[in-house]
């Protein structure tokens, strides 16, 4: 069969594959796989190549990057303190002294007493002063800005219901990533952000922030942090505990991960399931890195029965969800890193019931949170952060790379130079990870047109391995029940034969191995969308026009669509209607015969299990 049959013209034989798959020989399946590869690569109806290019490839793991010395990065930090408060200066000088940062990199700013700054005050009295400090040492030499104890954390934006984080505004202080100095809405991710595929278990290769900034024509942005918290001593301790952990090879203890549902593998990585996927993958990465992991899947958080009452000593944490609340269920080890998903997690970093304030009080070393409602999809990616840290990143790079928006609502607490695993940790340090992953080659396809996924096997590469495949819901598609990987084979392609649909549906492909699972989603679209007559009433004996809208632009050659009518006596129909190449619609005419009374006729077009129908009324009058 011509491989163009499914996409380049919708060859009518393609639909029979759905029924023949179960009985196909191995040779036939190999042929189908080759055809599906061509289909995915060549046709917009089975893949939308523009979207595929936009999403990019997702290498599963990446080897640790060559470490930057702390000495070199120490000269890349600007430290901003409240010039009117002695304690703020003391914390700033403590940081400069401990990390060997040049004193020239201290920047005093007169802030108001409140933790909230008006937008005009930020634009007129804060932003210009910080810019001058950057210009004094060279704005391109600075990678990290650190705000000291007692500096404000929020900025009121006119016309905005929610405040922005001062830290996030300073991250784009030159307005190069987003030219709006006080944006009411922020939609586009900043250029250093890495969008991972958590459900597919595929992560974008880590790129050190220093390397990103050296690339030509990139917006000049910064990773902005704060040494802050309930007291000046706690703020100083964020540096001291980080350096203690560095001396001891990183934080020690357990990885504590707090999901709130079960069976995440059957959920799409969207809406509230996004948080579940991030936490699930973070727990797996921690386990691969050698941390004993406690994974709670109860609706209650750690500290509330039936969830575990305690998780200690805690080295790593990611979890959710109770609003503006902290459960005292942890003893934090030196260097501990934790992220709690909560819309008010950093409402006020120095007081109140919020998670960040109380985690700092209890001894956490690095955390982040939202000063107000951020919406879940914008929250820092816990799994991506751990992926980058285990690859050898410092926290300043890892958190910025995994936070989608700047000039938004997040603050980072800790020392950005803290690099807990400078040589990487676990399989990510060598570029190898024994976990399965999946990449969808055909993110969108017409019902009846095959899709394609690429599965990476887990387990020992020197041995034969098997991955179990399943479709959810099962009525939407068909694929091999298992993929067998010969020794040395890392990835393998699988054809997914989709069923015809009358409305858009989401098909999930689940691959399960001996150590974990990965999923991918294919959007299955109806082959035919609508059929509309030019007029509802037609005089018998005259022609009438219909317009057919199909589900995708037809490629290269005309595509046939079957047609029939319940009024064969009065309406003449051809065997099929041809949709011209390069179009997703066609207009055609049908001839009628005279009638002696009103006659209701239906015209039906069908393709790949989908059908559309139009009704016309033939009236007496033309002979």
N, C-alpha and C positions, 0 to 999 in steps of 0.2 A: 504493500500500500504506500502511496506517496505520502511522505511525512508532512506535506503541506495540507493534507486532507483535513486535519482538525482545525487549523488556524488559518492557513492560506486558502480560504475558500470553504471551510467547514465540509470537507468530503463526507458524504452521507454514510460511508462505511465506518466512520469513527465512532458513531454511537453504539455499534454492536460490540465494541471492546468491553463495555460495562458488563455485558452478559457473558462474554467469552472468557473473561479473566480467570475464573476459577478452574477452567478446564484447559487453559493454555499450556503448551509445552514450554520447557525451559528456553528452547530456541526462539519460540514466539515471544516470550516475555523479554528476552534480550532485545529482540527487534522493537518491541513496544517501548522499551526503555530508551533506545536510540532515538526513536521518533519523538518521544516526550521531551528528550533533551533539546532536539531541534525546535520543537514547539515552544518550549519555555524560552529559548534564546531568540526566536525569530518573530513571535507574534504578540501583538499587544493584547489580544483577547485572552491570552493565557499567562500574561505576566506583567504588562505595563512596565517596559524597560526603564522609563524615566524614574519611576519610584524605586526600582531596584538599584539604579545608580545612586539615587539620593541616599538610600539607606546604607549602602556600602557593604563591604565584606566584614565579617566579624571573626577574626582569629580567636580561637578558644582561649589560648593562653599566650603569654609573652615572657621571654626571659628577662631577668632583672637587668636594668640599664646600668651602665657604669656609674658608680657612685660619685656624686659631687662632694667635695670636702666641705665640712662645716665652716672651715676658715673662709672659703671662697663665697659661700652663701651668706655668711655673717655680714659681709659688706653689701649685701643686696636687701637689707632690711631698713625701713624707716620706722622709727618708734615715735608715736604721737601721744602726748600726755596733756592733761589739763593744767595749764600754766598757773592757774589760780589756786591749786590744791597741792599741798606738799606731799601727801600720800601718793598722789598720782605720779609725781616726779620720782618719788622713791622707788616705786615699782618699775618705772621705766629705766631708772639707772641700775636697778638690780638686774634687769634683763640684759642691758647693754654690757654690764660687767661680766655676767655669767657666760654670755655667748661671744664675747670679744667683738661686739659691734662698735664701730667708730663712734665717738661721742658727737661728731659732726652730724650723725644720723638721728639725733634727738630733735624733736619738733614740738615746741610748746604752742598750744592753741587755747585761747580764752573761750571756754564753753559756758553756757548757762547752767544753773544749779540742777535743773531737772534732767531726767534721763531721756526726755523728748525735746527735740530741737524743732523750731518752726522752719518751714521751707525757705523763707527769705533770709533767716539768720544763717542757715547752712550755705546758701548761695553767696551771701555778701561777706560773711565773717569766718566761716570754717573752710570752705572750698578754696578760696584764694590763698589762705595761709598755708594749707597743706601743699598746694601747688608750688608755692615759693620754696618750701622745704625740699620738695622733689627737684626743683630746678637747681637748687644750690648744690646738690650732690650728683645731679644728672638723672633725669626721669627714666631713662632707659636702663640705668644701672640697678634700679630698684625692682625687685620681684614681689616683695612682701611688705605690707604695711601692718604694724602692730599697734593697736589702740590700748593705752594703759588704763589701769584702775580708775574708776569714777568718771570716765568719759561717757557721754550720752550714747544710747544705742538705737534710738529711733528718730525719724524725721517726719514731720507732718507735711503731707503733700496736698496743696490746694486741689479741690475737686475729687480727691481720693477718699474712699471710705476707710481704707486701712493705711496705717503708717508704713513707711519703708524703713529698712535697716540702714543706719548711717554707714555701717561697714560696707554694705553692698553698693551704696552710692559711691563711696570712695574707690571701690574696685574698678570703676569706670570713670574716674575723676576727670579724664581728658575728653570724655564724651565721644570716644571713637567707636566703641562697640554699639552704643545707642546714643544718637545725637541729642535726644531730649534730656535736659539736665534733671528734671523731676517728672518722670513719666507717670501718667495716671494708670496706664496699662503696659505690661511688658509681655510680649508674646514669643519673640525669637530667642533661641538659646545663644549664649555667647560662644565665640569661636573655639575656645579651648575645651568646651564640654564634649564628653564622650557618651553617646547614647548606646547603652548595652542592650542586648537581647537576653533578658533574664530567663524567660521561659525556654528559649532555645539553648541556654547555657553557653552563650557566646559573648565574649568581652572584647572591646576595642583595645588594641595594643596600647600600653602605657607610654606616654610621651612626657618627659620631664618639662616642667613649665619653663625652665631656662632655655631649653632647646626650642620650644614653641616661640618664645619671645625673640630668639635669634633669627627666625624665619622672616623673610622680607614681606612687607605690606600687611603684617598682622596688626590688628588694633592693639594699642598699648593698654593692657589691663593689669590688675594686681590681685594677688591673693591677700585678703584683708582679715586679720585676726584680732583678738583682744585678750589681754591678760587682765581678767576681771573676776568678779565674784563677790561673795558676801563680805569679805574682809581683805585688807591689803596682804596679809600673810597668805591667805588662800591664793590670791592672784600671783604672788611670788612663787608659791609652791607649784604652780603649773609649769614653770621652767625647771625648778629643782627636781620634781618627780619625773619629768621627761628625761632629764640628763641622767638621773639615777637609773632609769630603765635602759637607756642607751648603754651605760656602763655594764649592765647585767645581761645584755643580749636581747632586750625587749621585755615587754610585760609578761608576767607569768600568771598562771591560773586558768580559769575556765572561760570558754566562750558561752555566753548566756544569750539565748535567742528566743524571742517571745512572739510567736504567731498567735492568731486568734481563731483559726479555722483549720479543718483537716482537708485532705484530698486536693491540695493545690494543683496537682498535676492535671486535674480535669477542669481547671479554670483558665480562661484567657488572661494574658498579662495586660489588663486594662482595668480602669475604674479602681475599686477598692482592692481587687486582687493584686494590683501592682505592688502594694506594700507587702503582701504575703510572699510574692515571688522574690522581692529583694531580700527579705529576712531569710527565706529558705535557702537561697543561693549563698548568702553570707554565712549561714551555719555550715554549709558544705565546704566552703573555702576555708573556714576556720578549722574544720575537722581535717581537711587535707594538709593543712599547715602544722598539724600535730597537737592542736589544743583539744583537751577534753570538752565535749560540747553537751550542753543541756538545752534541748529544744522543746519548748512548751507550745502546745497547739490547742490549749483550752481558751475559751473566751476571756477568762480572767487573766490578769497579769501576774507576774512573779510577786509573791507575797500574799496572794489571795487564793484560798482553796477553791477548786481542786488543783490549781497551778502550784508548782513548787513554792514553798514558803521562803526559801533562801536559794541564792546561787552565788557561791563564794568559794575561794577568792575569785573575783571577776576581773578578767583581763580584757575581754571584748564583750560588747553588748549591742544588740539591735532589737527593737521591739516596739510594740504599741498595744492598746490605745485607750488612754483615759485622758480627758481634757484637763490641762492645767493642774497636773497631779504628779506626785512622785511617791512610789512605794519603796520604803526602806527595806529592800530585800537583798542588798549587795554589800560586800566589803570589797572596795576597789583596790587592786594592787597598784604599785607604782607604775606609771606609764599606761594605765588603763584607758581604753578608747571606747566611747559609747554614743549611740545615736538613738533617740526616742522619737518616734513619729507621733506628732501631737501639734495641733494648730496653735497652741499657746505655750509651747515647750520652753521658749525663752522670752516670755512676756516681760519679765524684768529679771535680769541676771543677778541682781544683788538682793532680792527679797521676794517673798510670796511663795505660794504652794507649787509653782511651776517646776518642771522636771530638771531643767538645766541648773537653776539656782541651787536646788537641793542636792543634785549629784555633785556639784562643785563643793558644797559644804561637806559632803561625805567622802571626798577625796578622789574623784575622777580626775584624770589628767587632760583628756581631750574630749570635747563634745561639741555639738552644734544644735541650733534650734531656731524656731520661727518666732518672730516678735509679734506676729499676728497671722491671720488665715493665709496660708500659702497654696493650698490645694495639693492633693497627694502627689500628682504627677510631677510637681516641681520640687518635691522634697529631695535632699541629697540621697544618692543611691548607695545604700549600705553595702550591697554586694560589690559594687564597683570600687568603693573606697577600700575594702579589704583586698580586693584583687590587686589594686595598685600598691597598697602597702606591702603585700606579700611579694610583689615584684621588685620592691626596693625603694619605693617612693617615700618622701617625707609627707607629713600630714598636710602641709600647706599646699602641695601639689594635688594630693589625692582628693581632698575635699573640694577644691575648686573644680577639678576635672569632672567631678561627679555631682555638681550642682548646676542645674540647667540655666537659671536666670541670674543676671546681675541687675543692679538698681531695683532690688526686690526686697525680700523680707527675712533673710537668714543671717545669723551671726555664727561665727566660729569661735570657740573658746579654747585657748591653748597656745603652744609655741609652734609656729609653722615650720621651724627648722627641725623639729623632733622627727627623727627617722628611726623608727623602732627596729626595722629589719634591713639594714643597709645592704646586705648581701642577698636579700630576698629570703623567703621562708617556704619550705615545702616544695612541691612540684613546680610551683610558679617561678621559683628561682632558676630553674633549668629549662623552662619553656615546655614542660610536659605535665599533663594533668590526666589522671585515669578516670575521667568522668565523661559521660555521653553528652553530645550536643546535637543540635539540629538547625539547619539553615533551609528556609523555604525559598526555592527557586521560582515558584509561581505563586506569589502572594494573592493574586486574583485570577480567577479562571471562570469561564462559562460552564454552567452545568452541562455535563456530557463531554467536556474537554479535559484531558488528563492534566494533572499538576505534577510537580516534581519537588521532592525534598532531598536534602543531602544529610545523611546521618553519620556522625562520628561515634565509633564504638568505644566502650570503656574496657578496662581489663588489661591483661598482659599482652603487649604487642607481639611477643614471640609465640603466642599460642592462638589457636582458633577461638573466635568469640562469636556470640550470638546476641542480637538485639531483637526484642519482641516489638512488633508494631501493631497499633490498633487505631481505629477511626472513631471519633466521637462527635456527634451521634452517628451510630453505625449505618443508618439508612442514607447518609449523605455521600458515602464513598466506599471504595474497596482498594486494598493494597495487599502486599505480601504479609503474611502473619509473622514472618521473621526474616531478618537479614543475617547471613552467615559471613563473617569476615575471616579470610585466610590469614595466617601469620604474616605480620608486617603491614597488612592493609589497614589504613586509618579511617578512611571515609568511603561511603558507598551511597549511590543514588537509589531512590525508590520512587516508582511511579504511583501516583494516587489517581485512580479513576473516579471521577465525580459523577454523581447522579444529576439528572435534570431537575431544575428547581423552577418554581413560579415566582419566587421572591428571593432577595439576597439572603444567604445563609452563611454561618461560620462553621467551617469544618476544622476540627483539631486532630492533628496527627500526634500520637504519643509513642515515643520510643523508650523502652525500658531495658536496662542492662543489669549487670550484677551489682553495680555500685550506685546507681541512680537513674534519673530519667531526664528527658528533654521533650519539649513540645513545640509545635509550630501550628500556625493558623493560616488556612487558605479561605479567602472569601469567595464563595461560589455564587455566581451571578446568573440570573435567568438569560437564556440565549435570546429570547424574544421579550420585548418590553410592552409594546402596545400596538393595536391595529385600529385605525380611525377612518371611518368613511367620510368623504367630503360632504355628504348629505345623508340625513337619516331616511328621507323618502325619495324614491326614484321612480319615475314613470316607467312602467313596463315597456320593454323594447328599446330602451336607451342605455348607453353605457354609464357607469359610475366609477369614481376614483376612490382608492383607498391608500392610506399611508401607513407603512410598517416601520416601526422603530425597533432596532435590534440592540443587543446588549453590548456590542463593541464594534469598533471600526473593522471592516473586513479587509484582510490583507491580500494583495497581489492578484488573486483571481476571484471572479464572481462566486457568490455563495448561494447554493440552492436552499429554498425553504419549501416544505411540503404544504399544499393547499387543498382544501376540500370545502364543500358546501352541502347543506341539507336540502337545497333547492336545485338539484342538478337539472330538473325539468325546465327551470326558468333562468338559471344563471350558468353561463359557460365559464368554466375555470380551466386553466392550463394544469399540467401535472405538477408544476412547481413555479415559484416566483424567485427570480434571481436578484440578490442584493449586490449592487456594483462594488467592485474593489475600491477601497479608499473612502467608503461611506458607511455610516451606521443606520441608514434609512433607505427606503425606496418607495416611490409612488408608482402605482400601476392601476390599470383600468380593467374592469370586467364588463362583458356584454350581457344584457338581459333580454328576455323575450316578453311579448305582451301577456298581460294577465287580465282576467275578467272580474277580479275582486282583489281587495287588499291582501297581500301575501307577505308574511314575515319570513325573511331568509337570514340564515347565519352563515358567515364565512369564517373558516378556522384555518390558521396557519400554525405549523408545529415544527420544532427542531430540538433535538437533544432532550426530549422529554418535556420541554416547555411548549405551551401553546397560548395563542392569543385569539380573540374572537371579536367580530364586529357584526352588528345586526342592522339590516336595512329593510325597509318596508317598500315593496313594489306596489304601485298603484295603477289602476286602469287609466287609459287615456291615450296611449300612443300605439298605433297599429302598423 
